[in-house]
């Protein structure tokens, strides 16, 4: 832990990411609340969600190629600064009552595009700043700031909304967070990768295909992406729908009860982060498999102990599992993928995962209308648990050790 805290570049990046995450939580909640208050239309809310998600599926592979070809720091700083400016524009237009839904949706697409360019550069920078032995703790620190923003961000935003006359001021706060993040990242130094096979002038299509070929050629990486990513995401994605349905229809606990479920999930993830910091689980393979298994067990418990209390207990376990799985799988990606291809490959992974989420939510919303919720949870729990255990197939594949020892130009 001390080595991470003394790592100047990692701490600059982590600080910038943490500040912008809080800004994003403010931004997301404020936008959704504004659209609901102004239109009262579920369709408008759905369009808003699509503007947040669809561009990332399309643009992130482009961001991955750019992350591998261009200066990562420049992309990180410019996209954070750009998002800050756009949020400021939205906020000022709201304050002056000079914004339409069409203009808002267009600006949301712009923020999503910038975030999709930012993410591959930020994610692929971490393995360049951290020794492999410290990657798990670095990823757990990212989980920590993410969960803190998930807990504190919406709560603070809700308080501000209650006491501020115009939601636009909340957007100004989000804007300031992103601009502070960008200013912080100006002092970041990300080592460049020297790749002897890289041919100057290769276009986007060539580099994209090169990344895709690498993924397809590595059967263990493909297996990890499909099982540990796409399948798990598909069956966990409907949980937000299930929690809302259960809180309103089955447990009769309302929005307050739903809030406790989400908070309990985040608290479980924080506990998982503390466990990782304590070095109780050092092996990234075991961490990933244990995390995914806990997710499956949590779903099974939720189905068998079909009550609000049982759901809270299960969700706490689920939070720990989400933390273990997220840190373990991210660390596996970072050590299995060559550093000069990290941006491209990670963006492809992100695109697949982003695509599986809405498909899973659609599937879950259909199934829950036809079958008992408890049966659905048990069925999903069995599938997730079996998928988790199947990852023993890639355990201790030592051919990956040293794969990232590319030349790094300081």
C-alpha positions as CSV (number, residue, x, y, z in Angstrom):
1,X,0.0,0.0,0.0
2,X,2.8,2.4,0.9
3,X,4.4,1.9,-2.5
4,X,1.1,3.0,-4.2
5,X,0.8,6.1,-2.1
6,X,4.4,7.0,-2.9
7,X,3.8,6.4,-6.7
8,X,3.3,10.0,-7.8
9,X,1.9,9.3,-11.2
10,X,-0.5,6.7,-10.0
11,X,-1.8,9.0,-7.2
12,X,-2.3,11.8,-9.7
13,X,-4.3,9.6,-12.0
14,X,-6.3,8.0,-9.1
15,X,-7.1,11.5,-7.6
16,X,-8.2,12.8,-11.0
17,X,-10.4,9.7,-11.5
18,X,-11.9,9.9,-8.0
19,X,-12.8,13.6,-8.4
20,X,-14.4,13.1,-11.8
21,X,-16.4,10.1,-10.6
22,X,-18.0,12.2,-7.9
23,X,-18.7,14.8,-10.6
24,X,-20.3,12.2,-12.8
25,X,-22.6,10.9,-10.0
26,X,-23.8,14.5,-9.5
27,X,-24.2,14.9,-13.3
28,X,-26.1,11.6,-13.9
29,X,-28.6,12.1,-11.1
30,X,-29.2,15.7,-11.9
31,X,-29.8,15.0,-15.6
32,X,-32.2,12.1,-14.8
33,X,-34.1,14.2,-12.3
34,X,-34.3,17.2,-14.6
35,X,-35.7,15.1,-17.5
36,X,-38.2,13.5,-15.2
37,X,-39.4,16.8,-13.8
38,X,-39.5,18.6,-17.1
39,X,-41.2,15.9,-19.2
40,X,-42.7,13.3,-16.8
41,X,-42.1,10.9,-19.7
42,X,-40.5,7.4,-19.2
43,X,-39.7,7.5,-23.0
44,X,-37.7,10.7,-22.4
45,X,-35.8,9.0,-19.6
46,X,-35.2,6.0,-21.8
47,X,-33.8,8.2,-24.5
48,X,-31.5,9.9,-21.9
49,X,-30.1,6.5,-20.9
50,X,-29.5,5.6,-24.5
51,X,-27.6,8.8,-25.0
52,X,-25.4,7.9,-22.1
53,X,-24.8,4.3,-23.3
54,X,-25.1,3.8,-27.1
55,X,-22.2,6.2,-28.1
56,X,-19.8,4.4,-25.8
57,X,-20.5,1.1,-27.6
58,X,-19.7,2.7,-30.9
59,X,-16.9,5.1,-30.0
60,X,-14.9,3.1,-27.3
61,X,-13.1,0.9,-29.9
62,X,-11.9,4.1,-31.6
63,X,-10.8,5.3,-28.2
64,X,-8.8,2.1,-27.7
65,X,-6.9,2.5,-31.0
66,X,-6.2,6.2,-30.2
67,X,-5.0,5.2,-26.7
68,X,-2.4,2.8,-28.2
69,X,-1.3,5.2,-30.9
70,X,-1.4,8.7,-29.3
71,X,-0.3,10.3,-26.1
72,X,-2.5,8.9,-23.3
73,X,-2.0,11.8,-21.0
74,X,-3.2,14.3,-23.7
75,X,-6.3,12.3,-24.3
76,X,-7.1,12.0,-20.6
77,X,-6.6,15.8,-19.9
78,X,-8.4,17.0,-23.0
79,X,-11.5,14.7,-22.6
80,X,-11.9,15.5,-18.9
81,X,-11.6,19.2,-19.7
82,X,-14.0,18.9,-22.6
83,X,-16.6,17.1,-20.4
84,X,-16.2,19.9,-17.8
85,X,-16.9,22.6,-20.5
86,X,-20.0,20.7,-21.8
87,X,-21.4,20.2,-18.3
88,X,-20.9,23.9,-17.6
89,X,-22.7,24.8,-20.8
90,X,-25.7,22.5,-19.9
91,X,-25.7,24.0,-16.4
92,X,-25.8,27.6,-17.6
93,X,-28.5,26.8,-20.1
94,X,-30.6,25.3,-17.3
95,X,-30.0,28.3,-15.0
96,X,-31.2,30.6,-17.8
97,X,-34.1,28.3,-18.8
98,X,-32.7,28.1,-22.3
99,X,-32.5,24.4,-23.0
100,X,-34.7,21.9,-24.9
101,X,-34.7,18.2,-24.7
102,X,-33.2,17.9,-28.2
103,X,-30.3,20.1,-27.3
104,X,-29.8,18.3,-24.0
105,X,-29.7,14.9,-25.6
106,X,-27.2,16.1,-28.2
107,X,-24.9,17.4,-25.4
108,X,-25.3,14.1,-23.5
109,X,-24.1,12.3,-26.6
110,X,-21.1,14.6,-26.7
111,X,-20.2,13.8,-23.1
112,X,-20.6,10.1,-23.7
113,X,-18.3,10.3,-26.7
114,X,-15.6,12.1,-24.7
115,X,-15.9,9.6,-21.9
116,X,-15.6,6.8,-24.4
117,X,-12.3,8.3,-25.6
118,X,-11.1,8.9,-22.0
119,X,-11.8,5.4,-20.6
120,X,-9.4,3.3,-22.8
121,X,-6.5,5.8,-22.1
122,X,-7.1,5.9,-18.4
123,X,-7.5,2.1,-18.0
124,X,-4.5,1.2,-20.1
125,X,-2.3,3.7,-18.3
126,X,-2.6,2.0,-14.9
127,X,-0.4,-1.1,-15.8
128,X,2.2,1.3,-17.2
129,X,2.4,3.2,-13.8
130,X,2.3,0.2,-11.5
131,X,4.4,-2.9,-11.0
132,X,2.5,-6.1,-11.7
133,X,2.7,-7.2,-8.1
134,X,0.8,-4.1,-7.0
135,X,-1.9,-4.1,-9.7
136,X,-4.5,-5.8,-7.5
137,X,-4.2,-3.2,-4.9
138,X,-4.3,-0.4,-7.5
139,X,-7.5,-1.8,-9.0
140,X,-9.0,-2.1,-5.5
141,X,-8.2,1.5,-4.8
142,X,-10.2,2.3,-8.0
143,X,-13.0,0.2,-6.7
144,X,-12.8,2.0,-3.4
145,X,-13.2,5.5,-5.0
146,X,-16.0,4.1,-7.3
147,X,-18.0,2.8,-4.4
148,X,-17.5,5.9,-2.3
149,X,-18.8,8.0,-5.2
150,X,-21.7,5.6,-5.5
151,X,-22.6,6.0,-1.9
152,X,-21.8,9.7,-1.2
153,X,-22.4,11.2,-4.6
154,X,-26.1,10.5,-5.1
155,X,-26.8,11.3,-1.4
156,X,-25.1,14.7,-1.7
157,X,-26.8,15.3,-5.0
158,X,-30.2,14.5,-3.5
159,X,-29.6,17.0,-0.7
160,X,-28.5,19.7,-3.2
161,X,-31.6,19.1,-5.4
162,X,-33.8,19.5,-2.3
163,X,-32.3,22.9,-1.3
164,X,-31.2,24.4,-4.7
165,X,-33.9,26.1,-6.8
166,X,-32.3,25.3,-10.1
167,X,-30.6,22.0,-11.0
168,X,-28.3,23.8,-13.3
169,X,-26.1,24.8,-10.3
170,X,-25.6,21.0,-9.7
171,X,-24.2,20.8,-13.2
172,X,-21.8,23.6,-12.5
173,X,-20.5,21.6,-9.5
174,X,-20.0,18.6,-11.8
175,X,-18.2,20.9,-14.3
176,X,-15.8,22.1,-11.6
177,X,-15.1,18.5,-10.6
178,X,-14.1,17.6,-14.1
179,X,-12.0,20.7,-14.7
180,X,-10.2,20.1,-11.4
181,X,-9.6,16.5,-12.5
182,X,-8.1,17.8,-15.8
183,X,-5.9,20.3,-14.1
184,X,-4.6,17.6,-11.7
185,X,-3.8,15.3,-14.6
186,X,-1.6,17.9,-16.4
187,X,1.2,16.8,-14.0
188,X,0.7,13.1,-15.0
189,X,3.5,11.3,-16.8
190,X,2.5,8.1,-18.6
191,X,5.5,6.1,-20.0
192,X,5.3,5.5,-23.7
193,X,5.4,2.0,-25.2
194,X,8.1,1.1,-27.7
195,X,6.8,-1.5,-30.1
196,X,9.2,-2.7,-32.8
197,X,6.3,-4.2,-34.8
198,X,4.4,-0.9,-34.9
199,X,4.3,0.6,-38.4
200,X,4.0,4.4,-38.6
201,X,1.0,5.4,-40.6
202,X,-1.1,2.4,-39.9
203,X,-4.8,3.4,-40.0
204,X,-7.6,2.9,-37.6
205,X,-9.0,-0.2,-39.4
206,X,-5.6,-1.9,-39.4
207,X,-5.0,-1.2,-35.7
208,X,-8.6,-2.2,-34.8
209,X,-8.3,-5.5,-36.7
210,X,-4.9,-6.1,-35.1
211,X,-6.4,-5.9,-31.6
212,X,-9.3,-8.1,-32.6
213,X,-7.0,-10.7,-34.1
214,X,-5.0,-10.7,-30.8
215,X,-8.2,-11.4,-28.8
216,X,-9.3,-14.2,-31.1
217,X,-5.9,-15.8,-31.1
218,X,-5.7,-16.1,-27.3
219,X,-8.2,-18.8,-26.3
220,X,-7.8,-18.2,-22.6
221,X,-8.5,-14.5,-23.0
222,X,-11.5,-15.2,-25.1
223,X,-12.8,-17.7,-22.4
224,X,-12.3,-15.1,-19.7
225,X,-14.1,-12.4,-21.7
226,X,-17.1,-14.6,-22.5
227,X,-17.5,-16.3,-19.2
228,X,-16.1,-13.7,-16.7
229,X,-17.5,-10.8,-18.6
230,X,-20.3,-11.2,-21.1
231,X,-22.2,-14.1,-19.4
232,X,-21.8,-12.7,-15.9
233,X,-22.8,-9.2,-16.9
234,X,-25.8,-10.5,-18.9
235,X,-27.2,-12.3,-15.8
236,X,-26.3,-9.6,-13.3
237,X,-27.6,-6.7,-15.4
238,X,-31.3,-7.3,-14.6
239,X,-30.7,-6.9,-10.8
240,X,-31.4,-3.2,-10.9
241,X,-34.8,-4.1,-12.4
242,X,-35.4,-6.9,-9.9
243,X,-34.5,-4.8,-6.9
244,X,-36.9,-2.1,-8.0
245,X,-39.7,-4.6,-8.7
246,X,-39.1,-6.5,-5.4
247,X,-39.0,-3.2,-3.3
248,X,-42.3,-2.0,-4.8
249,X,-44.3,-5.2,-5.3
250,X,-43.0,-8.1,-3.2
251,X,-41.5,-6.5,0.0
252,X,-43.5,-3.2,0.0
253,X,-40.5,-1.2,1.3
254,X,-40.8,1.6,-1.3
255,X,-38.0,3.9,-2.6
256,X,-36.4,4.0,0.9
257,X,-36.0,0.3,1.0
258,X,-34.6,0.3,-2.5
259,X,-32.1,2.9,-1.4
260,X,-31.0,0.7,1.4
261,X,-30.5,-2.2,-1.0
262,X,-28.2,-0.1,-3.2
263,X,-26.3,1.3,-0.2
264,X,-25.8,-2.2,1.2
265,X,-24.4,-3.4,-2.2
266,X,-21.9,-0.5,-2.1
267,X,-20.9,-1.2,1.6
268,X,-20.3,-4.8,0.7
269,X,-18.0,-3.7,-2.1
270,X,-16.1,-1.4,0.3
271,X,-15.6,-4.4,2.7
272,X,-14.2,-6.3,-0.3
273,X,-11.8,-3.5,-0.9
274,X,-10.6,-3.6,2.7
275,X,-10.1,-7.4,2.5
276,X,-8.0,-7.0,-0.7
277,X,-5.9,-4.2,1.0
278,X,-5.2,-6.6,3.9
279,X,-3.5,-9.1,1.5
280,X,-5.8,-12.0,2.5
281,X,-6.2,-12.9,-1.2
282,X,-3.1,-12.4,-3.3
283,X,-3.7,-14.7,-6.3
284,X,-5.6,-12.8,-9.0
285,X,-7.1,-16.0,-10.5
286,X,-8.5,-17.1,-7.1
287,X,-9.8,-13.6,-6.5
288,X,-11.7,-13.5,-9.7
289,X,-13.2,-17.0,-9.2
290,X,-14.1,-16.4,-5.6
291,X,-15.7,-13.1,-6.5
292,X,-17.8,-14.5,-9.3
293,X,-18.8,-17.5,-7.1
294,X,-19.9,-15.1,-4.3
295,X,-22.1,-13.4,-6.9
296,X,-23.7,-16.7,-7.8
297,X,-24.2,-17.7,-4.1
298,X,-25.7,-14.3,-3.4
299,X,-28.3,-14.8,-6.1
300,X,-29.1,-18.3,-4.8
301,X,-29.6,-17.0,-1.3
302,X,-31.8,-14.2,-2.6
303,X,-34.0,-16.7,-4.3
304,X,-34.2,-19.2,-1.4
305,X,-34.5,-16.6,1.4
306,X,-37.1,-14.6,-0.4
307,X,-37.5,-11.7,2.0
308,X,-36.3,-8.1,2.4
309,X,-33.9,-9.0,5.2
310,X,-32.6,-12.0,3.1
311,X,-32.1,-9.7,0.2
312,X,-30.1,-7.2,2.2
313,X,-27.8,-10.0,3.5
314,X,-27.5,-11.4,-0.1
315,X,-26.8,-8.0,-1.5
316,X,-24.0,-7.4,1.0
317,X,-22.4,-10.7,-0.1
318,X,-23.0,-9.7,-3.7
319,X,-21.1,-6.4,-3.1
320,X,-18.0,-8.3,-1.8
321,X,-18.2,-10.6,-4.8
322,X,-18.5,-7.7,-7.3
323,X,-15.4,-6.1,-5.7
324,X,-13.3,-9.3,-5.8
325,X,-14.5,-10.2,-9.4
326,X,-13.9,-6.6,-10.7
327,X,-10.4,-6.3,-9.2
328,X,-9.4,-9.9,-10.1
329,X,-10.6,-9.8,-13.7
330,X,-9.2,-6.4,-14.4
331,X,-5.9,-7.5,-13.0
332,X,-6.0,-10.6,-15.2
333,X,-6.8,-8.4,-18.3
334,X,-3.9,-6.1,-17.5
335,X,-1.4,-9.0,-17.1
336,X,-2.6,-11.2,-20.0
337,X,-2.7,-8.4,-22.6
338,X,0.5,-6.9,-24.1
339,X,0.9,-3.3,-23.0
340,X,1.1,-2.0,-26.5
341,X,-2.3,-3.5,-27.2
342,X,-4.0,-2.7,-23.9
343,X,-6.1,0.2,-25.2
344,X,-7.5,-1.6,-28.2
345,X,-8.2,-4.9,-26.4
346,X,-9.7,-3.3,-23.3
347,X,-12.0,-1.1,-25.4
348,X,-13.2,-4.2,-27.3
349,X,-13.9,-5.9,-23.9
350,X,-15.7,-2.8,-22.7
351,X,-17.8,-2.7,-25.9
352,X,-18.9,-6.4,-25.4
353,X,-19.7,-5.8,-21.8
354,X,-21.6,-2.6,-22.5
355,X,-23.7,-4.5,-25.2
356,X,-24.5,-7.4,-22.9
357,X,-26.0,-5.1,-20.2
358,X,-29.0,-3.8,-22.1
359,X,-29.6,-7.2,-23.6
360,X,-29.5,-8.7,-20.1
361,X,-31.9,-6.1,-18.7
362,X,-34.3,-6.7,-21.6
363,X,-34.1,-10.5,-21.0
364,X,-34.6,-10.1,-17.3
365,X,-37.6,-7.8,-17.7
366,X,-39.3,-10.4,-19.9
367,X,-38.5,-13.3,-17.7
368,X,-39.6,-11.7,-14.5
369,X,-43.0,-11.1,-16.0
370,X,-43.5,-14.8,-16.8
371,X,-41.8,-16.7,-13.9
372,X,-41.6,-16.3,-10.1
373,X,-38.9,-13.9,-9.1
374,X,-37.5,-16.3,-6.6
375,X,-37.2,-19.0,-9.3
376,X,-35.5,-16.6,-11.7
377,X,-33.0,-15.6,-9.0
378,X,-32.2,-19.2,-8.3
379,X,-31.8,-20.0,-12.0
380,X,-29.5,-17.0,-12.5
381,X,-27.5,-18.0,-9.4
382,X,-26.9,-21.5,-10.7
383,X,-25.7,-20.1,-14.1
384,X,-23.4,-17.5,-12.5
385,X,-21.9,-20.1,-10.1
386,X,-21.2,-22.7,-12.8
387,X,-19.7,-20.0,-15.0
388,X,-17.4,-18.9,-12.1
389,X,-16.2,-22.4,-11.4
390,X,-15.5,-23.0,-15.1
391,X,-12.8,-20.3,-14.9
392,X,-10.6,-22.9,-13.1
393,X,-9.8,-23.7,-16.8
394,X,-7.4,-20.7,-16.9
395,X,-6.0,-20.9,-13.4
396,X,-2.3,-20.7,-13.1
397,X,-1.6,-20.4,-16.8
398,X,1.9,-19.2,-16.2
399,X,2.6,-18.5,-19.9
400,X,1.1,-15.1,-19.2
401,X,3.7,-14.1,-16.7
402,X,6.1,-11.8,-18.4
403,X,3.9,-11.2,-21.4
404,X,3.7,-7.5,-20.6
405,X,7.4,-7.0,-20.4
406,X,7.4,-4.7,-23.4
407,X,9.9,-2.0,-23.8
408,X,8.9,1.2,-22.0
409,X,10.2,4.5,-23.0
410,X,10.5,7.0,-20.2
